[in-house]
């Protein structure tokens, strides 16, 4: 599979598709670092979700990004979960909050 580069047009496409799918509060991207990590990590912050619903929401995000040929992980958290998890340095949420790029924030 040929992968796309993560240029500004691709980031904008990802943002538009995820906003349409989720109407999120925020969207963050954490680009791959190092030779072993090739996936783009995408954190979508939503208003609320139950545990069972979360898996369906992540699947919807992957479906929305069909055709964007970049290896990716999509995580969906509420604002409260993201704030709680991002205070722990051992979590992906911490890395995303401190080293990632916020590409969307709902007004």
DSSP file (Angstrom, degrees, kcal/mol; ACC not computed):
  #  RESIDUE AA STRUCTURE BP1 BP2  ACC     N-H-->O    O-->H-N    N-H-->O    O-->H-N    TCO  KAPPA ALPHA  PHI   PSI    X-CA   Y-CA   Z-CA
    1    1 A X              0   0    0      0, 0.0     2,-0.4     0, 0.0     0, 0.0   0.000 360.0 360.0 360.0 130.1    0.0    0.0    0.0
    2    2 A X        -     0   0    0     68,-0.0     2,-0.3     1,-0.0    67,-0.0  -0.690 360.0-144.1 -82.6 132.7    1.4    3.4   -0.9
    3    3 A X        -     0   0    0     -2,-0.4    67,-0.2     1,-0.0     2,-0.2  -0.731   6.7-126.2-102.1 150.4    1.1    5.9    1.9
    4    4 A X        -     0   0    0     65,-2.6     2,-0.2    -2,-0.3    -1,-0.0  -0.479  28.2-110.5 -81.7 157.7    0.3    9.6    1.6
    5    5 A X        -     0   0    0     -2,-0.2     2,-1.6    65,-0.1     5,-0.1  -0.603  28.3-114.9 -83.7 154.9    2.6   12.2    3.2
    6    6 A X        +     0   0    0     -2,-0.2     2,-0.1     4,-0.1    -1,-0.1  -0.579  58.9 151.8 -91.5  74.9    1.3   14.1    6.2
    7    7 A X     >  -     0   0    0     -2,-1.6     4,-2.3     1,-0.0     5,-0.2  -0.391  63.5 -90.9 -95.6 178.4    1.1   17.5    4.6
    8    8 A X  H  > S+     0   0    0      1,-0.2     4,-2.4     2,-0.2     5,-0.2   0.847 125.7  54.6 -61.8 -35.4   -1.2   20.4    5.5
    9    9 A X  H  > S+     0   0    0      2,-0.2     4,-2.1     1,-0.2    -1,-0.2   0.904 109.6  47.1 -64.9 -40.5   -3.8   19.2    2.9
   10   10 A X  H  > S+     0   0    0      2,-0.2     4,-2.6     1,-0.2    -2,-0.2   0.911 111.5  50.7 -67.0 -42.2   -3.9   15.7    4.4
   11   11 A X  H  X S+     0   0    0     -4,-2.3     4,-2.7     1,-0.2    -2,-0.2   0.915 110.7  49.6 -60.8 -42.9   -4.2   17.2    7.9
   12   12 A X  H  X S+     0   0    0     -4,-2.4     4,-2.7     2,-0.2    -1,-0.2   0.893 110.4  50.4 -63.7 -40.1   -7.1   19.4    6.7
   13   13 A X  H  X S+     0   0    0     -4,-2.1     4,-2.3     2,-0.2     5,-0.2   0.924 111.3  48.2 -63.4 -45.2   -8.8   16.4    5.1
   14   14 A X  H  X S+     0   0    0     -4,-2.6     4,-2.4     2,-0.2     5,-0.2   0.944 113.0  48.9 -59.1 -48.8   -8.5   14.3    8.3
   15   15 A X  H  X S+     0   0    0     -4,-2.7     4,-2.6     1,-0.2     5,-0.2   0.935 111.4  48.1 -58.3 -50.1   -9.9   17.3   10.4
   16   16 A X  H  X S+     0   0    0     -4,-2.7     4,-2.0     1,-0.2    -1,-0.2   0.909 113.2  47.4 -61.1 -43.2  -12.9   17.9    8.1
   17   17 A X  H  X S+     0   0    0     -4,-2.3     4,-1.8     1,-0.2    -1,-0.2   0.907 114.5  45.9 -66.5 -40.8  -13.9   14.2    8.0
   18   18 A X  H  X S+     0   0    0     -4,-2.4     4,-2.9    -5,-0.2     5,-0.5   0.866 110.8  52.3 -72.9 -34.8  -13.6   13.7   11.8
   19   19 A X  H  X S+     0   0    0     -4,-2.6     4,-2.0    -5,-0.2    -1,-0.2   0.918 111.2  48.5 -63.6 -41.9  -15.5   16.9   12.6
   20   20 A X  H  < S+     0   0    0     -4,-2.0    -2,-0.2    -5,-0.2    -1,-0.2   0.878 116.7  43.0 -64.4 -37.5  -18.3   15.8   10.3
   21   21 A X  H  < S+     0   0    0     -4,-1.8    -2,-0.2    -5,-0.2    -1,-0.2   0.906 132.2  14.9 -75.3 -43.3  -18.3   12.3   12.0
   22   22 A X  H  < S-     0   0    0     -4,-2.9    -3,-0.2    -5,-0.1    -2,-0.2   0.716  74.1-141.2-108.6 -24.8  -18.0   13.3   15.6
   23   23 A X     <  -     0   0    0     -4,-2.0    -4,-0.1    -5,-0.5    -3,-0.1   0.975  46.4-170.4  48.3  57.1  -18.7   17.1   16.1
   24   24 A X        -     0   0    0     -6,-0.2    22,-0.2     1,-0.1     3,-0.1  -0.152  38.4-130.7 -78.5 169.2  -15.9   16.9   18.6
   25   25 A X  S    S-     0   0    0     20,-3.3    81,-3.2     1,-0.3     2,-0.3   0.873  89.3  -7.5 -77.9 -43.6  -14.6   19.3   21.2
   26   26 A X  E     -AB  45 105A   0     19,-1.3    19,-2.8    79,-0.2     2,-0.4  -0.977  55.5-153.0-150.5 158.1  -11.0   18.9   20.1
   27   27 A X  E     -AB  44 104A   0     77,-1.9    76,-2.3    -2,-0.3    77,-1.3  -0.993  15.5-172.0-135.8 131.5   -8.8   16.8   17.8
   28   28 A X  E     -AB  43 102A   0     15,-2.7    15,-2.2    -2,-0.4     2,-0.4  -0.912   7.2-156.8-120.3 148.8   -5.1   16.2   18.3
   29   29 A X  E     -AB  42 101A   0     72,-2.5    72,-3.1    -2,-0.3     2,-0.5  -0.975   4.6-168.8-122.0 140.7   -2.5   14.6   16.1
   30   30 A X  E     -A   41   0A   0     11,-2.4    11,-2.4    -2,-0.4    70,-0.1  -0.949  21.4-142.9-126.2 110.3    0.8   13.0   17.3
   31   31 A X        -     0   0    0     -2,-0.5     9,-0.1     9,-0.2     8,-0.1  -0.342  31.6 -88.0 -72.5 152.5    3.1   12.3   14.3
   32   32 A X        -     0   0    0      6,-0.2     2,-0.4    -2,-0.0    -1,-0.1  -0.276  42.5-166.4 -59.9 142.0    5.2    9.1   14.3
   33   33 A X        +     0   0    0      6,-0.1     4,-0.3    -3,-0.1     3,-0.1  -1.000  49.6  12.1-130.9 132.2    8.6    9.4   16.0
   34   34 A X  S    S-     0   0    0     -2,-0.4     3,-0.4     1,-0.1    -1,-0.0   0.038  90.0 -80.1  88.0 161.6   11.3    6.8   15.6
   35   35 A X  S    S+     0   0    0      1,-0.2    -1,-0.1    -3,-0.0    -3,-0.0   0.743 125.2  52.8 -72.8 -23.5   11.7    3.9   13.2
   36   36 A X  S    S+     0   0    0      1,-0.1     2,-0.7    -3,-0.1    -1,-0.2   0.691  99.1  67.5 -86.5 -18.3    9.5    1.6   15.2
   37   37 A X        +     0   0    0     -3,-0.4    -1,-0.1    -4,-0.3     0, 0.0  -0.882  49.1 151.1-107.5 107.3    6.5    3.9   15.4
   38   38 A X        +     0   0    0     -2,-0.7     2,-0.3    -6,-0.1    33,-0.2   0.497  42.3  98.0-111.8  -7.3    4.9    4.5   12.0
   39   39 A X        -     0   0    0     -8,-0.1     2,-0.5    -6,-0.1    33,-0.3  -0.627  69.4-129.3 -89.3 141.0    1.3    5.2   12.9
   40   40 A X  E     - c   0  72A   0     31,-3.1    33,-2.8    -2,-0.3     2,-0.5  -0.752  24.3-141.5 -80.1 127.1   -0.2    8.6   13.2
   41   41 A X  E     -Ac  30  73A   0    -11,-2.4   -11,-2.4    -2,-0.5     2,-0.5  -0.833  17.5-169.4 -95.4 127.7   -2.0    8.9   16.6
   42   42 A X  E     -Ac  29  74A   0     31,-2.9    33,-3.0    -2,-0.5     2,-0.6  -0.973   4.4-164.9-120.6 122.5   -5.3   10.8   16.5
   43   43 A X  E     -Ac  28  75A   0    -15,-2.2   -15,-2.7    -2,-0.5     2,-0.5  -0.939   3.2-167.3-110.1 122.0   -7.1   11.8   19.7
   44   44 A X  E     -Ac  27  76A   0     31,-3.0    33,-2.3    -2,-0.6     2,-0.6  -0.941   7.0-155.1-110.3 123.3  -10.7   12.9   19.3
   45   45 A X  E     +Ac  26  77A   0    -19,-2.8   -20,-3.3    -2,-0.5   -19,-1.3  -0.877  19.9 178.1-102.3 120.4  -12.2   14.6   22.4
   46   46 A X  E     - c   0  78A   0     31,-2.6    33,-0.9    -2,-0.6     3,-0.1  -0.634  39.7-109.2-116.6 173.7  -16.0   14.3   22.5
   47   47 A X  S    S-     0   0    0      1,-0.3     2,-0.3    -2,-0.2    33,-0.2   0.935  89.9 -17.5 -71.5 -47.0  -18.7   15.4   25.0
   48   48 A X        +     0   0    0     30,-0.1     2,-0.3    29,-0.1    -1,-0.3  -0.990  58.4 166.3-160.1 152.5  -19.6   12.0   26.4
   49   49 A X        -     0   0    0     -2,-0.3     2,-0.2    -3,-0.1    29,-0.1  -0.918  25.5-132.9-165.9 140.6  -19.3    8.2   25.6
   50   50 A X     >  -     0   0    0     -2,-0.3     4,-1.9     1,-0.1    -2,-0.0  -0.524  37.2-104.6 -88.4 165.1  -19.8    5.0   27.4
   51   51 A X  H  > S+     0   0    0      1,-0.2     4,-0.9     2,-0.2     3,-0.1   0.907 121.0  47.1 -58.5 -45.7  -17.3    2.2   27.2
   52   52 A X  H  > S+     0   0    0      1,-0.2     4,-0.8     2,-0.2     3,-0.4   0.886 112.8  49.8 -64.3 -38.2  -19.3    0.1   24.8
   53   53 A X  H  > S+     0   0    0      1,-0.2     4,-2.3     2,-0.2    -1,-0.2   0.810  97.6  70.8 -69.7 -30.3  -20.0    3.1   22.6
   54   54 A X  H  X S+     0   0    0     -4,-1.9     4,-2.4     1,-0.2    -1,-0.2   0.875  95.6  50.8 -57.5 -42.5  -16.3    4.0   22.5
   55   55 A X  H  X S+     0   0    0     -4,-0.9     4,-2.0    -3,-0.4    -1,-0.2   0.897 110.9  48.7 -65.3 -39.7  -15.4    1.0   20.3
   56   56 A X  H  X S+     0   0    0     -4,-0.8     4,-2.1     2,-0.2    -1,-0.2   0.885 110.5  52.2 -65.4 -38.0  -18.1    1.9   17.8
   57   57 A X  H  X S+     0   0    0     -4,-2.3     4,-1.8     2,-0.2    -2,-0.2   0.901 108.6  49.3 -65.4 -41.2  -17.0    5.5   17.8
   58   58 A X  H  X S+     0   0    0     -4,-2.4     4,-2.0     1,-0.2    -1,-0.2   0.903 110.4  51.3 -64.3 -39.6  -13.4    4.5   17.0
   59   59 A X  H  X S+     0   0    0     -4,-2.0     4,-2.4     1,-0.2    -2,-0.2   0.892 106.8  54.2 -64.0 -39.2  -14.6    2.3   14.2
   60   60 A X  H  X S+     0   0    0     -4,-2.1     4,-2.4     1,-0.2    -1,-0.2   0.888 106.8  52.3 -60.9 -39.0  -16.6    5.2   12.8
   61   61 A X  H  X S+     0   0    0     -4,-1.8     4,-1.2     2,-0.2    -2,-0.2   0.913 109.3  47.8 -63.9 -43.5  -13.5    7.3   12.8
   62   62 A X  H  < S+     0   0    0     -4,-2.0     3,-0.3     1,-0.2    -2,-0.2   0.903 112.3  50.3 -63.4 -40.3  -11.6    4.7   10.8
   63   63 A X  H >< S+     0   0    0     -4,-2.4     3,-1.5     1,-0.2    -2,-0.2   0.904 107.5  53.6 -63.3 -41.3  -14.5    4.4    8.4
   64   64 A X  H 3< S+     0   0    0     -4,-2.4    -1,-0.2     1,-0.3    -2,-0.2   0.777 108.7  50.7 -64.2 -26.4  -14.5    8.2    7.9
   65   65 A X  T >< S+     0   0    0     -4,-1.2     3,-2.3    -3,-0.3    -1,-0.3   0.225  74.5 136.2-100.8  14.8  -10.8    8.1    7.0
   66   66 A X  T <  S+     0   0    0     -3,-1.5     3,-0.1     1,-0.3    -3,-0.1  -0.429  72.5  30.3 -58.8 132.0  -11.0    5.4    4.4
   67   67 A X  T 3  S+     0   0    0      1,-0.2     2,-1.1    -2,-0.1    -1,-0.3   0.128  87.3 110.5  99.8 -19.5   -8.9    6.6    1.5
   68   68 A X    <   -     0   0    0     -3,-2.3     2,-2.1     2,-0.1    -1,-0.2  -0.791  62.7-153.2 -85.3 103.4   -6.5    8.6    3.7
   69   69 A X        +     0   0    0     -2,-1.1   -65,-2.6    -3,-0.1     2,-0.4  -0.406  52.6 111.5 -88.4  65.9   -3.6    6.3    3.2
   70   70 A X  S    S-     0   0    0     -2,-2.1     2,-0.1   -67,-0.2    -2,-0.1  -0.999  74.0-112.5-132.9 129.5   -1.7    6.9    6.4
   71   71 A X        +     0   0    0     -2,-0.4   -31,-3.1   -33,-0.2     2,-0.3  -0.436  53.3 172.7 -60.6 132.7   -1.3    4.3    9.1
   72   72 A X  E     -c   40   0A   0    -33,-0.3     2,-0.4    -2,-0.1   -31,-0.2  -0.983  37.1-151.5-148.8 153.3   -3.3    5.6   12.0
   73   73 A X  E     -c   41   0A   0    -33,-2.8   -31,-2.9    -2,-0.3     2,-0.5  -0.989  19.2-158.0-119.5 133.8   -4.6    4.9   15.5
   74   74 A X  E     -c   42   0A   0     -2,-0.4     2,-0.4   -33,-0.2   -31,-0.2  -0.965   9.1-175.3-117.5 124.9   -7.8    6.7   16.5
   75   75 A X  E     -c   43   0A   0    -33,-3.0   -31,-3.0    -2,-0.5     2,-0.5  -0.938   8.1-159.1-116.7 141.5   -8.6    7.2   20.2
   76   76 A X  E     +c   44   0A   0     -2,-0.4     2,-0.3   -33,-0.2   -31,-0.2  -0.974  21.4 160.2-125.2 117.7  -11.9    8.7   21.4
   77   77 A X  E     -c   45   0A   0    -33,-2.3   -31,-2.6    -2,-0.5     2,-0.1  -0.907  38.4-114.4-130.2 158.2  -12.1   10.2   25.0
   78   78 A X  E  >  -c   46   0A   0     -2,-0.3     4,-2.6   -33,-0.2     5,-0.2  -0.469  39.8-105.6 -79.3 166.3  -14.2   12.6   26.8
   79   79 A X  H  > S+     0   0    0    -33,-0.9     4,-2.4     1,-0.2     5,-0.2   0.903 122.1  50.8 -59.8 -42.3  -12.6   15.9   28.0
   80   80 A X  H  > S+     0   0    0    -33,-0.2     4,-2.4     2,-0.2    -1,-0.2   0.916 110.9  47.5 -64.4 -44.0  -12.6   14.6   31.5
   81   81 A X  H  > S+     0   0    0      2,-0.2     4,-3.1     1,-0.2     5,-0.3   0.930 111.9  50.5 -61.8 -45.5  -10.9   11.3   30.6
   82   82 A X  H  X S+     0   0    0     -4,-2.6     4,-2.3     1,-0.2    -2,-0.2   0.921 111.5  47.5 -60.3 -44.6   -8.3   13.1   28.5
   83   83 A X  H  < S+     0   0    0     -4,-2.4     4,-0.4     2,-0.2    -1,-0.2   0.913 114.8  46.7 -63.7 -42.4   -7.5   15.5   31.3
   84   84 A X  H >< S+     0   0    0     -4,-2.4     3,-1.0     1,-0.2     4,-0.2   0.953 117.3  41.4 -63.1 -50.8   -7.2   12.7   33.8
   85   85 A X  H >< S+     0   0    0     -4,-3.1     3,-1.6     1,-0.2     9,-0.4   0.822 105.9  63.6 -69.9 -31.6   -5.0   10.4   31.6
   86   86 A X  T 3< S+     0   0    0     -4,-2.3    -1,-0.2    -5,-0.3    -2,-0.2   0.569  91.6  65.4 -75.4  -5.4   -2.8   13.2   30.3
   87   87 A X  T <  S+     0   0    0     -3,-1.0     2,-0.7    -4,-0.4    -1,-0.3   0.595  86.8  81.6 -86.1 -10.7   -1.5   13.9   33.7
   88   88 A X  S X  S-     0   0    0     -3,-1.6     3,-2.0    -4,-0.2     6,-0.5  -0.859  71.5-152.2 -98.5 114.6    0.2   10.4   33.8
   89   89 A X  T 3  S+     0   0    0     -2,-0.7    -1,-0.1     1,-0.3     6,-0.1   0.653  90.9  64.7 -61.8 -16.4    3.5   10.5   31.9
   90   90 A X  T 3  S+     0   0    0      4,-0.1    -1,-0.3     5,-0.0     2,-0.2   0.451  89.1  88.8 -86.9   0.9    3.2    6.8   31.0
   91   91 A X  S <> S-     0   0    0     -3,-2.0     4,-1.5    -6,-0.3     3,-0.2  -0.651  78.4-129.5-103.0 155.8    0.1    7.3   28.8
   92   92 A X  H  > S+     0   0    0     -2,-0.2     4,-2.8     1,-0.2     5,-0.2   0.832 110.2  63.8 -64.6 -33.0   -0.4    8.2   25.1
   93   93 A X  H  > S+     0   0    0      1,-0.2     4,-2.6     2,-0.2    -7,-0.2   0.893 100.5  51.2 -58.7 -40.6   -2.7   11.0   26.3
   94   94 A X  H  > S+     0   0    0     -6,-0.5     4,-2.5    -9,-0.4     5,-0.3   0.941 111.3  47.2 -61.0 -48.3    0.3   12.6   28.0
   95   95 A X  H  X>S+     0   0    0     -4,-1.5     4,-2.9     1,-0.2     5,-0.7   0.911 113.4  48.2 -61.2 -43.2    2.4   12.5   24.9
   96   96 A X  H  X5S+     0   0    0     -4,-2.8     4,-1.4     3,-0.2    -1,-0.2   0.924 113.6  46.5 -64.6 -44.2   -0.4   13.8   22.7
   97   97 A X  H  <5S+     0   0    0     -4,-2.6    -2,-0.2    -5,-0.2    -1,-0.2   0.897 124.0  32.3 -65.8 -39.9   -1.2   16.7   25.1
   98   98 A X  H  <5S+     0   0    0     -4,-2.5    -2,-0.2    -5,-0.2    -1,-0.2   0.761 136.3  19.5 -92.3 -26.5    2.4   17.7   25.5
   99   99 A X  H  <5S+     0   0    0     -4,-2.9    -3,-0.2    -5,-0.3    -2,-0.2   0.497 104.9  89.6-122.1  -8.7    4.0   16.8   22.1
  100  100 A X  S  <<S-     0   0    0     -4,-1.4     2,-0.5    -5,-0.7   -70,-0.2  -0.158  72.6-114.8 -84.1-178.8    1.0   16.6   19.8
  101  101 A X  E     -B   29   0A   0    -72,-3.1   -72,-2.5    -2,-0.0     2,-0.6  -0.977  15.4-138.0-122.3 125.0   -0.6   19.2   17.7
  102  102 A X  E     +B   28   0A   0     -2,-0.5   -74,-0.3   -74,-0.2     3,-0.1  -0.731  25.0 174.6 -81.1 120.4   -4.2   20.4   18.2
  103  103 A X  E     +     0   0A   0    -76,-2.3     2,-0.3    -2,-0.6   -75,-0.2   0.505  63.0  27.1-104.7  -7.5   -5.7   20.7   14.8
  104  104 A X  E     +B   27   0A   0    -77,-1.3   -77,-1.9     2,-0.0     2,-0.3  -0.977  51.3 175.0-156.1 139.6   -9.3   21.5   15.9
  105  105 A X  E     -B   26   0A   0     -2,-0.3   -79,-0.2   -79,-0.2     2,-0.1  -0.941  33.3-124.2-143.8 123.9  -11.1   23.1   18.8
  106  106 A X              0   0    0    -81,-3.2   -81,-0.0    -2,-0.3    -2,-0.0  -0.433 360.0 360.0 -67.7 137.0  -14.8   23.7   18.8
  107  107 A X              0   0    0     -2,-0.1    -1,-0.1     0, 0.0   -82,-0.1   0.477 360.0 360.0 -73.1 360.0  -15.7   27.3   19.4
